[in-house]
C-alpha cells in the first residue's frame, strides 16, 4: 500500500482507504434491508403484489437511470465533493422511505437508489486514479465492504424490527446511521481535493464493442444479484422457511461473498486474461441459484454458500473489468457510468420478471428458466469482456 499514492503521505492514503470502505459499506443496505420485511411492509401499507414487485425494482432501476449523472456532477463538484453530497442524499432517502406512508416508501426508495447509483459509478475512477498499481486488490477491498454492508442489512433488519416492537419503520430507518458516519469519514477527502475535477470528457465508448461487452456482463450478472436481494427470502419462505430463517440464509449467502469479492479480482489479475474467472464465477452462481430453488432444504446452507461465492466473485469481477479495460482514470469513470447506467437499468428487469412469473405461475419453480437464460447470456458477454484488451476512446475538454 505504501507505493499506491507516491505523492501523498501514508496518513492520507489510509484516510482514503478508510473512507472508501465506509462509503462502500453503505451501497447496499438500502437495497438488501427491504426484502426481509417486504411482506410486513406490504401488509401495513396495503400494497398489491405488483406494487411490491415495483418496490424491489425501483431502486435498481434508479441505479441505472441516475448513473450517467455521476460524470457530470464530478466535473462540477469533483469526485470527492460529489460522493459527500450524495451520501447525505442517501441518508435523506433512507429516512424518507421510513415515513410518510406509501409516498415516502416509494420516493425514499427512488432517492436511495439514485444516490447509490451515482456513488457507485465514481469509485472505480477513484481507484484507477489513486491506486493504479493495486487496482485489483483495491477493487476487491471495496467490493468486500459493499457485500458486508448488504449482508449485515439483510440479516439484521428483521431482528431490529422485532426489537423495536415489530416496527418496520425503525428497522428500515436504522440504516441512516452508517450513511451519516460514512459522510463524516469522507470529510478529509474534501480538504485534500476540494472541487478540482477533471474537465476531460471521454468519447467513443458507445461505438466500442468491448465497452458494450463489459456493460452487458455487468447488467446480466447484476440482474441475478438483485433477484437474490429482492426475492430470495420470499422464495425460501415459499419453500417453508420462516422469515427469520430466510433472512439469515440470504444474509449468510451474502456474507460468503466477502471471500470471493476480495480474492477473485486479485486472482483474475494474475492470469493472462479474465475469461476463466468469468466461467468459474458464473458456474458457481447458477449452481447456487438452482440449488436454492430446487434442492432439498437439508442442504440449503451449502447451496447458499456456493451462490455467495459465485455472486461475490462475479460482481467484483465486473467492477475489476471496468478498471482493467480502461486506459486511464477518466476513461474508467466514463466506462463505469456506461456499464452501471445501462447495466443496472437492464438488471432492474430481473426482479420485475420474477414478480411477473410468480404471479403468472403461482409458484417459484418456473424461475429456473429465467435464471439459466440470464446466466448463460451473462457468461457469453463476460467471455468477450474478459479478453486482455482496452477500450478505444478519445477525449476533449468540457
N, C-alpha and C positions, 0 to 999 in steps of 0.2 A: 504493500500500500504506500510505502514511503516514496516511490517514484511515480505515483499516479498523478500528482499535481506538483511538478517540479518547481514551479514558480510561486508556490504558496506554502506558508508554514504548515507543519504537520498538524498543529492545533486546528487550523481551518479545514484541513482535509477531514478530520474526524467529525467536526461540526457538520460538514456537508453530508457525510455518511450517516450520521445520526438523524439529520433532517430528512434524508431520502427514505430511511427506514420508517420513520414516523409518518411521513406522508403516505408511503405505500401501505402501511397498516390500515389506513382509512379509505382505501379504494375499493373495498368490497363489503364492509359491514352493512352499509345502507341497502345492499342488494341481498345478501345472504341472510339477514335478520328477518326478512319478511316471510319467507316460505314456511318456517316452523309455526308461525302464528296466523297463517293466511286463513285457515278455517275460522278461527276465533274472530279475526277482523271482519271477515265476510259476514258472519252471523250478526255481529254487533252493529254493522252499518247496513245490513240488508243488501249486500252485493250479490248479483247474479253470477253464474258460472262464467259468463262471457266477461263481466266486469272484473272478476278475479283473475281471469286469464290476461286481460289488458293490464292489470296491475303488475303482473310478472313480466310483461313485455315492454311496458312503457319506459322503465329506467334503462333497459338495454338498448331500446331504440334511440333514446336520448344520448347514450354513449356515442352512437354513430352520427346522429344528426348534428350534435354540437361540437364534435371533434374538430371539424375544419375551422372553428373559431380560434383554436389554440395558436396557430402561427400568427394570425392577425393580432391577437392580444399580446403575444410575445414580442412582436416588433414594436409595440407601443409601450408596454409596461416592463419589458424584459421577462425572461423565463421565470426568474425568482419572484418578481412582483406579481406575475400572473398566478403562480402557484399559491402565494399567500392570500391574494384576494379571493381565489376560487375555493380555498379551504374554508374561508368564512362563509361563502355562499353555500358550501356543502353543509356546514353546521346549521345554517338557516333552513335548508331543505329538510334536514332530519327533524328539526323542531316543528316545522310546518306540518309534516305528514302525521305527526302525533296529535294534532289539534285541528279544530275547525271541521270535524266530520269528514265526509267523503271528499269534499272540495279540498281540504287540507291534505288528505291522504294522497290524492292524485297529483295535486300541484306540487306538494313536497317531494313526491317520488320523481316527478319531472325535473325539478330543480336539482335533486341529488344526482340523478343520472347524468344530467348535463354537466354538473361540476366534476364528476368522476371522469367523464369523457374528455374534458379539456385538460385536466391534470395528467391523465394517463398518456396523452399524446406528447407532453413535454418531457417526461422522464427519459425516454431513450436518447433524445438530443442532449440532455444534460450529461448523461453517462458517456456518450460519444465524445463530448467536448472535454469533460473533466477527468475521465478515466480511460483514455484511448488505448492504453496498453493492458487494461484489465476489463475490457468490455463484457466478456462472457461471464466472468466472476461477479462483477457488479450487477449485471442484469439478473443473475441468479439470486443475489442477495436481496434486491428489492422485490423480485418476484416471490421469493420465500416469505418476505414480510407481508406482501399482499395476500398470499394464501393463508398465512397465520391469522390475519385480521378476519378473513372470511370464515375460517374455522371457528374462531372464538365467538363470532357473532352467531353463527349457525347453531353452536352447541349451548350457548348461554342465554339466548333470548327467552326461551320458554322458562327456564329456571328463574330468570329475573322477573318475568311476568308473574309467575306463581308467588315469588317472594313479596311482590307488591300487590297482594290481594287480587291476583289474576287481572292486573291492569296491563293490557297490551300496549297502551299508550306509553307507559313508563318503560316497558320492555323495548319498544322501538326507539323512544326518545333518549334512552341512556347513551346511545352511540354519538350524541353530540359532544360528550366529554372528551373522548380521544381525538375528535376532529379539532376541538379548540386547543388541546395540548399539542397537536401536530403544528398548528399555526404558530404557537409560541416557540416551538423548537425550530421553526423555519425562519424566524425573525433575523438571526445573524446573517442569513444569506442576502437579505435586503441591504444590509450595511456593506456587504462585500461587493455586490454588483450593481446596486441601485437599479436604474432603468436603462442601462447601456445595452440595448438589444441590438442584435444583428439586423441590418436593413436589407440583407440579401434575400431575394425571392427566388426560389428554385422552380424551374420549369422543365417540362419534358416527361414527368412521371406518368401522366395519363397515356402516353404513347409507348411506354416501355413495357414489354411483355413480362419481364422479371418482376417489375413493381406490381403488376396485376397478380402474378403467382403468389407473391408474398401476401398481398392483400386478401386474396381468396382463401389461402391457407389460414390466415388469421380469422377470417369470417366463419368458415365452416367448422374449424375446431372450437371456436368460441361459442358457436351455436349449441354444441353438445355441452359445453361448460355451463351455459346459462339455463339449459334444460335441467341440469342437475341442481343448480342453485334454486330454480323456481319450482321444480316439480318432484324431485327425488323424494322429499319427505312425504308428499301426497301419494306417490307410487307405493312407497313402503307401508304407509298407513293402509292403503288399499289391499296390500298383501297380508295385513294382520298385525302390524306393529302398532304400538301406542304412539301418540305424538311425541312424547319424550324420547322413546326408543328410536323413532325415525329421525328426530333431530340429532341424536347422539351418533347414529350411523353416518348421517350426512356430514356432521362435524368431524367424525373420525376419518372419513374419506378425504376431506379437505385438509386435515392435519397431515395426513400422509403425503400430500402434495409438497410439503416443505422439503422433504428429502429429494424428490426428483426435480423440483423447481430450482434448487441450488446446484445439484450435480449435473443435470442434463446440459445446461449451457456450457459448463466447464468441459464436460466430456465431448460435446459436439464440436467445440473449437479445437480439439486435439487432432481431429482427423482431417483428411483432405477436403471433404465437404460434409454436409449435414443430411444427406439422403438416408443413410442407415438409421440415424437418430429419428427421422420422421417416421419410418416404418415401425421402429420399436415402440415409440410413444403412442402412435395411433392404434397399433395392435393391442397394447395394454388397455387403452381406453375402451375399445369395442368389446374386448373380453369382459372387462369390469361392468360395462353397461348391460350386456346380455346376462351376466351372472346375477346382477341385482334385479333384473326383470323376470328371469325365468328359473334360476337355480333354486334348490331347496333353501329355506330360510336358515337351516342349521349351518350352512356355510356362508351366510350373508356377509359377515365381517371380512372374510377372506376376499370376496369379490369387491367389497368396498375398498380394501387396501389396493387391489390391482387397479381399480378405477382411479383412485387417488394418484398412484404412481404415473399412470398414463396421462391424466389431465394436467397434473402439475408440470410434467415434462413437456407436454405439447404446448401449453400456454407460454412457458418460459422459452421454449424453442422458437415460437412465433415472434416473441419480442427480440430474441437474440438475432434472428434473421433480419429484422429491421435494421439493427446496428451493423451487422456484418455486410449486408448488401448495399450500404451507404458509403460513399467515398469521404464524407465529412459530416460535421455536426449539423450543418444547415440542411443537407440532404436527408440526414437521419430524422430531423424534425418534420420535414415535409413528407417523407415516406411513412413516418409514424402517423401523421394526420390522415394520409390516404388509407393506410392499412386499417387503422382503427375507425376512421369515419365510415368508409364503405363496409369494412368488415363487420363492425358492430351493428350497423343497420341491417345487414344481411343476417347476422346472428340473432337479432331480435325476432326473426320469423320462426326460430326453433321453438321457444316456449309457446308462442301463439299456435303453432301447428300441433303441439302436444295437447293443448286445450281443445282444439277443434276435433282432433282424432278421438280424444277421450269422450267428448260429448256425442260424437257420431257412433262410436262403437260401444259405449257404456262400460268400457274396461280399459286395461292398460296393455294387454298382450300385443295389440296391433302396433305398438310403438317400436317393436324390433325392426320393422321395415324402415321406419324413419331413421333410427339410429344407424343401421347398416348403410343406407344410402348416403347420409350425410358424412359418415366416417370414411367411406371409400372416396367420395369426391374430395374431402379434405386431404387424404393421403395423396391423391393424384396431383393436386396443386402444390402440396408440400414437397413432392419429389422434384418439381420444377424449381421451386424456391430454394431447395437445398443445394443446388449446384454452386460451385465456387466462382461466382461472378458478382459484379456490382451493377447497380442501375446506372443508366446513362442519362445525365441531367446537365442543364446549364442554368446559369442564374444571372440576375441583374440587380440593380438597386431599387428598393421600393420607392 
